[in-house]
Amino acid sequence: MYFAALLARTEDGWEASDTELDDVETLSDLADLARESTGDDEDTVLVFIEQEESWFGIVRVDGEEDPRVYVSDAAAASRSSYGELLLTDELLGRDPGDEDDLDALDLDGTEDGEDESEGDDESADGSVSADSVPHGPVGDARILDDLGIGEKELRAMSDDALGEIAEALGAADVLETVR
């Protein structure tokens, strides 16, 4: 089950709204949706997206600046249409022209980019090959530093990460109203 919400910091405090992502096709579309959610171009807007007990993502939009993204588990998110919105080539450290696209069709009968032989995505030391989507977090882990949540705290979040973040921001009540 997916959940998506916008959390905007305004002069009056945090305001939350649930959001539909069905018409959002790119990270740029998502950033535009976030900007439109508030009447002030200078407000900070956080877009929360989660798939229960699998992964969560945060997109931060500050005015007209480029959006900043953090995804808790890129491999899990890559199997989700909402996750694919966030996993841009830049975030994954790929060149935009790389053939290893998340939407690539495998003609060998495997699904979701899985290799025929189990374990080929990892080397003997457990590291993920450069051609696959990494297991674990990607993006800007310092995305919430100035709001009081450091990299270490963000990476240590539990299954209810978005609730924990909202609690730390003093916005738990407004987030719960849209959950």
Backbone as CSV, one residue per row, in Angstrom:
resi,resn,N_x,N_y,N_z,CA_x,CA_y,CA_z,C_x,C_y,C_z
1,MET,0.838,-1.176,0.000,0.000,0.000,0.000,0.889,1.247,0.000
2,TYR,0.524,2.193,-0.821,1.287,3.431,-0.942,0.611,4.570,-0.188
3,PHE,1.431,5.503,0.232,0.941,6.726,0.849,1.792,7.861,0.308
4,ALA,1.142,8.955,-0.060,1.858,10.146,-0.525,1.192,11.375,0.065
5,ALA,2.012,12.289,0.558,1.486,13.517,1.153,2.464,14.660,0.936
6,LEU,1.928,15.862,0.940,2.734,17.074,0.880,2.713,17.711,2.259
7,LEU,3.863,18.133,2.724,3.982,18.809,4.010,4.671,20.138,3.731
8,ALA,3.933,21.232,3.861,4.450,22.563,3.527,4.688,23.369,4.790
9,ARG,5.866,23.976,4.885,6.166,24.862,6.019,5.801,26.271,5.610
10,THR,4.783,26.799,6.270,4.284,28.141,5.960,4.538,29.054,7.156
11,GLU,4.147,30.306,7.040,4.280,31.256,8.153,3.505,30.800,9.373
12,ASP,2.433,30.058,9.158,1.570,29.597,10.247,1.961,28.227,10.777
13,GLY,3.047,27.663,10.312,3.472,26.322,10.727,3.351,25.337,9.574
14,TRP,3.346,24.065,9.919,3.267,23.009,8.906,1.828,22.747,8.508
15,GLU,1.604,22.562,7.210,0.298,22.192,6.679,0.494,20.953,5.824
16,ALA,-0.382,19.969,6.008,-0.280,18.720,5.266,-1.478,18.533,4.357
17,SER,-1.244,17.860,3.248,-2.327,17.467,2.357,-1.930,16.172,1.675
18,ASP,-2.914,15.287,1.506,-2.606,14.084,0.753,-2.580,14.460,-0.714
19,THR,-1.962,13.643,-1.502,-1.819,13.998,-2.902,-1.944,12.766,-3.775
20,GLU,-2.485,12.967,-4.944,-2.576,11.925,-5.954,-1.380,12.040,-6.886
21,LEU,-0.722,10.941,-7.123,0.453,10.945,-8.000,0.169,10.285,-9.336
22,ASP,-1.096,9.975,-9.617,-1.439,9.278,-10.856,-1.050,10.059,-12.109
23,ASP,-1.135,11.386,-12.069,-0.815,12.207,-13.241,0.623,12.699,-13.252
24,VAL,1.392,12.321,-12.250,2.792,12.744,-12.149,3.665,11.717,-12.869
25,GLU,4.427,12.183,-13.855,5.241,11.260,-14.646,6.738,11.412,-14.406
26,THR,7.166,12.585,-13.900,8.596,12.833,-13.708,8.833,13.534,-12.377
27,LEU,10.082,13.564,-11.972,10.452,14.299,-10.763,10.137,15.779,-10.927
28,SER,10.312,16.295,-12.113,9.991,17.694,-12.394,8.496,17.962,-12.193
29,ASP,7.644,17.043,-12.650,6.194,17.170,-12.433,5.874,17.168,-10.948
30,LEU,6.563,16.316,-10.193,6.343,16.226,-8.751,6.759,17.526,-8.060
31,ALA,7.889,18.095,-8.478,8.344,19.370,-7.914,7.345,20.485,-8.235
32,ASP,6.807,20.500,-9.451,5.799,21.499,-9.815,4.541,21.343,-8.963
33,LEU,4.111,20.112,-8.724,2.954,19.857,-7.873,3.201,20.391,-6.464
34,ALA,4.402,20.169,-5.952,4.751,20.659,-4.614,4.712,22.182,-4.564
35,ARG,5.275,22.823,-5.585,5.282,24.292,-5.619,3.870,24.855,-5.680
36,GLU,2.992,24.194,-6.435,1.617,24.662,-6.590,0.789,24.470,-5.325
37,SER,1.249,23.604,-4.413,0.472,23.294,-3.219,0.445,24.419,-2.199
38,THR,1.338,25.367,-2.344,1.416,26.479,-1.409,1.317,27.782,-2.189
39,GLY,0.793,28.782,-1.575,0.625,30.061,-2.254,1.894,30.897,-2.301
40,ASP,2.914,30.506,-1.549,4.140,31.296,-1.457,5.285,30.524,-2.094
41,ASP,5.944,31.130,-3.070,7.045,30.481,-3.780,8.263,30.232,-2.902
42,GLU,8.305,30.835,-1.733,9.465,30.682,-0.852,9.298,29.577,0.184
43,ASP,8.098,29.006,0.304,7.849,27.969,1.296,8.649,26.704,0.984
44,THR,8.998,25.979,2.030,9.613,24.668,1.892,8.503,23.635,1.862
45,VAL,8.548,22.760,0.867,7.558,21.695,0.751,8.294,20.362,0.734
46,LEU,7.823,19.446,1.579,8.341,18.085,1.607,7.278,17.169,1.028
47,VAL,7.670,16.342,0.076,6.774,15.334,-0.466,7.202,14.014,0.162
48,PHE,6.279,13.385,0.860,6.525,12.084,1.475,5.865,11.018,0.616
49,ILE,6.608,9.973,0.296,6.064,8.824,-0.419,6.573,7.585,0.299
50,GLU,5.676,6.644,0.547,6.127,5.399,1.168,5.337,4.220,0.644
51,GLN,6.010,3.091,0.622,5.344,1.824,0.419,5.549,1.081,1.727
52,GLU,4.449,0.730,2.371,4.485,0.143,3.704,5.570,-0.907,3.857
53,GLU,6.399,-0.725,4.877,7.433,-1.663,5.289,8.427,-2.029,4.182
54,SER,8.507,-1.228,3.130,9.437,-1.529,2.058,10.437,-0.394,1.834
55,TRP,9.932,0.826,1.612,10.805,1.969,1.367,10.026,3.256,1.569
56,PHE,10.773,4.342,1.741,10.158,5.667,1.761,11.067,6.626,1.013
57,GLY,10.447,7.685,0.526,11.204,8.722,-0.167,10.747,10.095,0.280
58,ILE,11.688,11.029,0.235,11.388,12.421,0.562,11.905,13.269,-0.589
59,VAL,11.056,14.144,-1.072,11.465,15.142,-2.056,11.289,16.485,-1.384
60,ARG,12.340,17.277,-1.373,12.279,18.605,-0.767,12.362,19.644,-1.874
61,VAL,11.384,20.560,-1.849,11.347,21.644,-2.821,11.383,22.951,-2.043
62,ASP,12.425,23.743,-2.278,12.571,25.068,-1.667,12.483,26.099,-2.780
63,GLY,11.309,26.736,-2.900,11.133,27.754,-3.936,11.393,27.193,-5.324
64,GLU,12.190,27.907,-6.090,12.479,27.510,-7.471,13.746,26.661,-7.603
65,GLU,14.356,26.312,-6.469,15.563,25.474,-6.514,15.217,24.077,-7.026
66,ASP,16.222,23.372,-7.534,16.021,21.993,-7.961,15.600,21.154,-6.756
67,PRO,14.727,20.187,-6.967,14.306,19.346,-5.848,15.460,18.485,-5.343
68,ARG,15.457,18.235,-4.054,16.423,17.335,-3.427,15.675,16.064,-3.051
69,VAL,16.340,14.920,-3.212,15.662,13.640,-3.046,16.456,12.722,-2.131
70,TYR,15.734,11.969,-1.309,16.311,10.891,-0.509,15.369,9.688,-0.616
71,VAL,15.930,8.518,-0.885,15.163,7.276,-0.966,15.826,6.273,-0.030
72,SER,15.040,5.655,0.844,15.590,4.765,1.871,16.133,3.460,1.321
73,ASP,15.551,2.931,0.241,16.016,1.676,-0.354,15.760,1.734,-1.854
74,ALA,16.804,2.025,-2.602,16.666,2.218,-4.047,16.192,0.953,-4.753
75,ALA,16.694,-0.202,-4.343,16.307,-1.452,-5.009,14.812,-1.709,-4.827
76,ALA,14.303,-1.523,-3.629,12.868,-1.710,-3.384,12.058,-0.664,-4.145
77,ALA,12.509,0.569,-4.137,11.790,1.645,-4.833,11.784,1.441,-6.343
78,SER,12.825,0.815,-6.876,12.903,0.624,-8.329,11.827,-0.319,-8.842
79,ARG,11.228,-1.091,-7.969,10.151,-2.000,-8.357,8.779,-1.344,-8.239
80,SER,8.765,-0.045,-8.004,7.527,0.702,-7.811,7.455,1.846,-8.814
81,SER,6.279,2.075,-9.366,6.144,3.194,-10.309,6.400,4.523,-9.612
82,TYR,5.996,4.650,-8.343,6.263,5.885,-7.610,7.749,6.012,-7.298
83,GLY,8.378,4.916,-7.000,9.817,4.936,-6.741,10.603,5.331,-7.969
84,GLU,10.158,4.862,-9.130,10.843,5.210,-10.371,10.816,6.707,-10.644
85,LEU,9.794,7.417,-10.140,9.745,8.879,-10.274,10.965,9.521,-9.626
86,LEU,11.371,8.958,-8.491,12.441,9.546,-7.691,13.829,9.102,-8.121
87,LEU,13.931,7.906,-8.693,15.232,7.325,-9.024,15.705,7.795,-10.392
88,THR,16.115,9.037,-10.446,16.615,9.611,-11.688,18.031,9.098,-11.963
89,ASP,18.471,9.239,-13.198,19.843,8.857,-13.543,20.849,9.584,-12.662
90,GLU,20.611,10.859,-12.430,21.516,11.659,-11.594,21.600,11.092,-10.180
91,LEU,20.454,10.739,-9.606,20.427,10.210,-8.249,21.167,8.879,-8.150
92,LEU,21.068,8.073,-9.208,21.717,6.764,-9.225,23.147,6.821,-9.741
93,GLY,23.607,8.015,-10.127,24.971,8.164,-10.606,25.199,7.587,-11.990
94,ARG,24.171,7.590,-12.804,24.266,7.068,-14.178,24.323,8.213,-15.173
95,ASP,24.888,7.925,-16.318,24.803,8.865,-17.430,23.416,8.729,-18.036
96,PRO,22.772,9.849,-18.412,21.412,9.779,-18.942,21.251,8.852,-20.138
97,GLY,22.281,8.603,-20.896,22.187,7.750,-22.075,22.457,6.293,-21.812
98,ASP,22.687,5.904,-20.558,22.994,4.509,-20.247,21.883,3.588,-20.709
99,GLU,22.281,2.426,-21.202,21.329,1.425,-21.645,20.612,0.764,-20.476
100,ASP,21.213,0.777,-19.275,20.656,0.107,-18.103,19.522,0.932,-17.520
101,ASP,18.408,0.971,-18.225,17.239,1.751,-17.836,16.338,0.900,-16.957
102,LEU,15.672,1.509,-15.978,14.755,0.772,-15.115,13.613,0.157,-15.903
103,ASP,13.306,0.717,-17.057,12.203,0.206,-17.865,12.674,-0.741,-18.965
104,ALA,13.935,-1.144,-18.949,14.480,-1.986,-20.010,13.768,-3.332,-20.034
105,LEU,13.538,-3.827,-21.215,12.864,-5.101,-21.390,13.899,-6.203,-21.406
106,ASP,13.693,-7.207,-20.571,14.582,-8.352,-20.550,14.010,-9.421,-21.462
107,LEU,14.785,-9.815,-22.457,14.312,-10.798,-23.425,14.654,-12.226,-23.022
108,ASP,15.342,-12.406,-21.893,15.739,-13.744,-21.465,14.715,-14.400,-20.547
109,GLY,13.569,-13.750,-20.328,12.522,-14.332,-19.515,12.556,-13.941,-18.053
110,THR,13.544,-13.191,-17.631,13.587,-12.766,-16.240,12.736,-11.524,-16.075
111,GLU,12.354,-11.235,-14.844,11.519,-10.079,-14.568,12.272,-9.039,-13.774
112,ASP,11.843,-7.781,-13.913,12.371,-6.673,-13.106,13.882,-6.578,-13.141
113,GLY,14.492,-6.938,-14.248,15.945,-6.801,-14.362,16.709,-7.849,-13.592
114,GLU,16.034,-8.902,-13.116,16.714,-9.948,-12.368,17.583,-10.767,-13.303
115,ASP,18.694,-11.196,-12.803,19.598,-12.034,-13.575,19.126,-13.474,-13.468
116,GLU,19.443,-14.291,-14.462,19.027,-15.683,-14.451,19.630,-16.437,-13.283
117,SER,20.899,-16.181,-12.968,21.533,-16.876,-11.861,21.483,-16.006,-10.627
118,GLU,21.069,-16.628,-9.522,20.890,-15.881,-8.281,22.224,-15.378,-7.758
119,GLY,22.242,-14.124,-7.280,23.428,-13.590,-6.640,24.420,-12.926,-7.560
120,ASP,24.182,-12.882,-8.860,25.143,-12.263,-9.767,25.217,-10.755,-9.623
121,ASP,24.202,-10.143,-8.990,24.223,-8.702,-8.799,25.223,-8.280,-7.741
122,GLU,25.664,-9.227,-6.912,26.593,-8.895,-5.849,27.908,-9.619,-6.067
123,SER,28.976,-8.935,-5.705,30.286,-9.565,-5.770,30.497,-10.381,-4.509
124,ALA,31.628,-11.071,-4.416,31.918,-11.924,-3.265,31.930,-11.136,-1.957
125,ASP,32.277,-9.850,-2.011,32.318,-9.052,-0.777,30.974,-8.424,-0.444
126,GLY,29.921,-8.717,-1.242,28.583,-8.215,-0.938,28.264,-6.871,-1.562
127,SER,29.212,-6.249,-2.250,28.931,-4.948,-2.853,28.095,-5.122,-4.114
128,VAL,27.282,-4.132,-4.402,26.401,-4.178,-5.552,27.157,-3.688,-6.771
129,SER,26.953,-4.363,-7.898,27.647,-3.960,-9.116,27.156,-2.598,-9.587
130,ALA,27.973,-1.919,-10.366,27.651,-0.575,-10.841,26.472,-0.581,-11.808
131,ASP,26.168,-1.740,-12.402,25.087,-1.812,-13.377,23.710,-1.995,-12.754
132,SER,23.648,-2.310,-11.476,22.348,-2.544,-10.848,21.970,-1.377,-9.936
133,VAL,20.717,-1.353,-9.548,20.246,-0.338,-8.608,20.721,-0.766,-7.223
134,PRO,21.325,0.136,-6.477,21.880,-0.261,-5.174,20.800,-0.590,-4.147
135,HIS,21.104,-1.565,-3.312,20.259,-1.858,-2.162,20.638,-0.859,-1.089
136,GLY,19.658,-0.252,-0.472,19.928,0.729,0.568,19.653,2.141,0.094
137,PRO,19.988,3.100,0.948,19.626,4.493,0.674,20.444,5.135,-0.447
138,VAL,19.782,6.047,-1.156,20.442,6.886,-2.158,19.901,8.298,-2.013
139,GLY,20.671,9.239,-2.498,20.214,10.621,-2.499,20.859,11.443,-1.408
140,ASP,20.217,12.545,-1.092,20.730,13.534,-0.159,20.289,13.200,1.262
141,ALA,21.137,12.478,1.988,20.804,12.081,3.359,20.815,13.267,4.322
142,ARG,21.299,14.410,3.867,21.304,15.624,4.704,20.142,16.549,4.331
143,ILE,19.143,16.005,3.685,18.001,16.749,3.171,17.228,17.485,4.274
144,LEU,17.278,16.960,5.507,16.516,17.549,6.612,17.411,18.122,7.706
145,ASP,18.704,18.260,7.441,19.650,18.764,8.447,19.189,20.063,9.093
146,ASP,18.821,21.052,8.280,18.441,22.356,8.826,17.092,22.333,9.545
147,LEU,16.378,21.222,9.437,15.101,21.068,10.126,15.249,20.214,11.383
148,GLY,16.491,19.853,11.720,16.758,19.141,12.966,16.887,17.633,12.862
149,ILE,16.879,17.093,11.651,17.041,15.651,11.471,18.288,15.422,10.633
150,GLY,19.319,14.924,11.284,20.594,14.713,10.617,20.631,13.421,9.813
151,GLU,21.719,13.258,9.086,21.912,12.090,8.231,21.820,10.789,9.027
152,LYS,22.478,10.738,10.162,22.492,9.522,10.973,21.072,9.154,11.420
153,GLU,20.312,10.139,11.869,18.940,9.894,12.305,18.057,9.440,11.142
154,LEU,18.228,10.070,9.987,17.412,9.723,8.823,17.677,8.284,8.386
155,ARG,18.931,7.894,8.355,19.278,6.535,7.932,18.833,5.480,8.941
156,ALA,18.598,5.880,10.190,18.206,4.933,11.237,16.694,4.849,11.430
157,MET,15.925,5.494,10.576,14.473,5.513,10.732,13.890,4.100,10.619
158,SER,12.791,3.872,11.362,12.135,2.568,11.401,11.065,2.472,10.314
159,ASP,10.170,1.502,10.498,9.096,1.272,9.531,8.157,2.470,9.386
160,ASP,7.994,3.260,10.455,7.139,4.446,10.373,8.008,5.700,10.266
161,ALA,8.904,5.692,9.309,9.852,6.795,9.149,9.147,8.133,8.948
162,LEU,8.112,8.161,8.124,7.452,9.436,7.848,6.778,9.981,9.099
163,GLY,6.228,9.118,9.920,5.660,9.544,11.195,6.730,10.077,12.132
164,GLU,7.889,9.403,12.164,8.996,9.850,13.002,9.529,11.203,12.536
165,ILE,9.613,11.392,11.229,10.080,12.672,10.684,9.090,13.770,11.042
166,ALA,7.810,13.508,10.810,6.782,14.503,11.125,6.804,14.843,12.610
167,GLU,7.001,13.856,13.456,7.080,14.093,14.907,8.252,15.011,15.228
168,ALA,9.408,14.735,14.644,10.596,15.565,14.896,10.418,16.988,14.384
169,LEU,9.622,17.162,13.330,9.368,18.491,12.767,8.254,19.229,13.505
170,GLY,7.575,18.540,14.410,6.437,19.145,15.096,5.195,19.150,14.228
171,ALA,5.112,18.208,13.284,4.003,18.180,12.339,3.258,16.854,12.347
172,ALA,3.426,16.071,13.400,2.798,14.748,13.449,1.280,14.841,13.355
173,ASP,0.683,15.790,14.058,-0.780,15.908,14.054,-1.311,16.249,12.668
174,VAL,-0.652,17.177,11.982,-1.164,17.542,10.644,-0.953,16.426,9.638
175,LEU,0.122,15.646,9.779,0.333,14.527,8.873,-0.710,13.439,9.131
176,GLU,-1.007,13.187,10.380,-2.004,12.154,10.720,-3.379,12.496,10.184
177,THR,-3.687,13.755,10.024,-5.017,14.125,9.496,-5.191,13.699,8.046
178,VAL,-4.103,13.496,7.301,-4.211,13.085,5.897,-3.876,11.627,5.676
179,ARG,-3.465,10.939,6.721,-3.127,9.506,6.588,-4.324,8.655,6.532
